Amino acid sequence: MSKKRDQELTQLRGELRLFRDEYPKLSDDDLFVTWFLFAFVTGNKATAVAALTGHSGEKNIDGIHVDHKARLVSVVQGKYRKELLASRESRADVLDFAGLAELLVGHDDAFSLFMEGLEGAAAGRAEDARDAVLNRKYRLNLHFATLGRCSAALEEEAKRRVRKVEVPAPQRPRLTILTGDRVMAVFRDYLDGVAPPVPSVELPVEGKPQEKYDETTGISSSTFSVNGWEIGQLVVQSGVKLFARNIRGYLGDTGINQEIRKTLRKDPGSFWYLNNGITIVCDDAVLESSSGHERMVISNPQIINGQQTSYALSAEPRGAARAQVSVRLINIAKDGNVNDFAVYDEIVARIVEATNSQNKIKASDLRANDRLQVGLERSLHQLGYFYQRKRAVHTEIAKLAGQHEWKVTKEAMAKAVAGCENAFLVRRGTDPLFEEPRYHKIFNRAPRQLLCCWWLSKAVDWIAWGSTDMQWAKYVVLQSLWTDLGPTIRANQPRFIAMFEDVRRDSRYPHLKRAMEHAFKGVLAYYRAERGSGGDAIDIAAFFKRQGAYDGFARFRETSDLAHFKRYRGAEAKFSAALSA
């Protein structure tokens, strides 16, 4: 095994250990299936665990998940191997799993025979899956996930068996066989925040696609037209998962979006000429013909440009049905010549940045899919916080945040950490905080330490609320507080965070509040003493934007006998003692 593969497998095992902390009764095999269901199918841990079928009599079924919103049934079998790509999966196991497609949607007698001996949760879920496909017209996807190997010939034989199942074309079942390399690709997507991905979509193609292939990189691309209603339905069925690699969310009722919707309502026939269309990246794409109609079958699609257009098409279905959309499809095969995931990520990032030009791109936008941000989002979610790493309209954020009581943006987090350590730096604006080397210095920290900075910054904002002078002075106050209290806060991080999570009833907070109030009075006294007089007086905004504002205050405080500073030190000492008690 290569060093890179060994590192990735170690990372995956570490992730499974985190799952074990939440679900200690699950076996290693079940933990692997749970992670796969979470990362590739559901995006929800509790739902992934609920999809498990148990241990006995499962007949090649480890998990069944019915997604009513996407109208999709997913059946999973997982093979958790101790080594990556070391063992080859047997022909019988793979073909038996492929045969589930016919059993789940075929004749009643065959299904009844299959159900005999099916035990536990598997029986009920198999019946639910059959009902969803046959009676509700849901689609059926089968996923065989293994850390081992499977020959190309066997994979193709299994897929042919699934393709023979007689169901209407829109419900045609799909078999995905993910060997060790492909599971690791899913894991990398998971680390990148693409979890769960959209396994595959089908788009009816208008006319003949224009195709291009780059022999140097192995990247292929095609351009074709699609009815706008089909794009809108992708949004309805898959939602935000379809835009996980985009650097921003849906921006809402902007001027550009209003114009897109106006065109769809007033002149949908001109939409193809007036709109730039959408760009999709994927792992694989195949043009299939059925009954004289051609459909592009796209694996792991991500719309990286045209998110605003896609949402407009979903919001205006009548106009969308009369509009044609230009689709640019870029196939970056992960098992081709660009199989190094760092290269893959770099190519996707360059395409995203180059194609998203209608709305201004900020430096913070380009960090939205950084693994530091994705990991922080997951870690803070475990602590009960919604972390917003992408810009989006408020209504979309509200949907994603759900019942989270505390919401944190990456911009607010960056300003809080920078403000704790450098009052001048944070006054230079938000974008410089997301540029190297500052970006990694700010975010490469434990989640709880970041939260401590954020809560302290938030508390300073509470005191400064409603006062223009205090708003200009607040970062000098914040750096001063962190300089004095930082060691105590870092030593008692869970207590400090818990104090703010129940701040109205916590007896320690009043000491901190008094310290902050006296700190503000001291900083404003420093401004009045040093600003000058008459026509030479320095405006308060310019005064606190100076590079030496905090250092000047620190010197002023050392030599001053103002009562504010004595009261500040007293409140600070009481708070430190209470937090450490």
Sequence and secondary structure as in RCSB ss.txt:
>XXXX:A:sequence
MSKKRDQELTQLRGELRLFRDEYPKLSDDDLFVTWFLFAFVTGNKATAVAALTGHSGEKNIDGIHVDHKARLVSV
VQGKYRKELLASRESRADVLDFAGLAELLVGHDDAFSLFMEGLEGAAAGRAEDARDAVLNRKYRLNLHFATLGRC
SAALEEEAKRRVRKVEVPAPQRPRLTILTGDRVMAVFRDYLDGVAPPVPSVELPVEGKPQEKYDETTGISSSTFS
VNGWEIGQLVVQSGVKLFARNIRGYLGDTGINQEIRKTLRKDPGSFWYLNNGITIVCDDAVLESSSGHERMVISN
PQIINGQQTSYALSAEPRGAARAQVSVRLINIAKDGNVNDFAVYDEIVARIVEATNSQNKIKASDLRANDRLQVG
LERSLHQLGYFYQRKRAVHTEIAKLAGQHEWKVTKEAMAKAVAGCENAFLVRRGTDPLFEEPRYHKIFNRAPRQL
LCCWWLSKAVDWIAWGSTDMQWAKYVVLQSLWTDLGPTIRANQPRFIAMFEDVRRDSRYPHLKRAMEHAFKGVLA
YYRAERGSGGDAIDIAAFFKRQGAYDGFARFRETSDLAHFKRYRGAEAKFSAALSA
>XXXX:A:secstr
  HHHHHHHHHHHHHHHHHHHH TTS HHHHHHHHHIIIIIIS HHHHHHTB  SSS TT SEEEEETTTTEEEE
EEEE  SSTT SB  HHHHHHHHTHHHHHHS HHHHHHHHTT  HHHHHHHHHHHHHHHTS  EEEEEEEESSB 
 HHHHHHHHHHHHTS   GGG  EEEEE HHHHHHHHHHHHTT  S   EEEEE EEEEEEEEETTTTEEEEEEE
EEHHHHHHHHHHHGGGGGTTSSS    S HHHHHHHHHHHH GGGHHHHS  EEEEESEEEEEEETTEEEEEEES
 EEEE HHHHHHHHH HHHHTT EEEEEEEE  TTTTT  HHHHHHHHHHHHHHH  SS   HHHHTTT HHHHH
HHHHHHHTTEEEE S   HHHHHHHHTT SEEEEHHHHHHHHHHHH HHHHTT SGGGGSTTHHHHHHSS HHHH
HHHHHHHHHHHHHHTT HHHHHHHHHHHHHHHHHHHHHHHHTHHHHHHHHHTTTT SSHHHHHHHHHHHHHHHHH
HHHHHS SGGG   HHHHHHSTTHHHHHHHHHHH   HHHHHHHHHHHHHHHHHH 
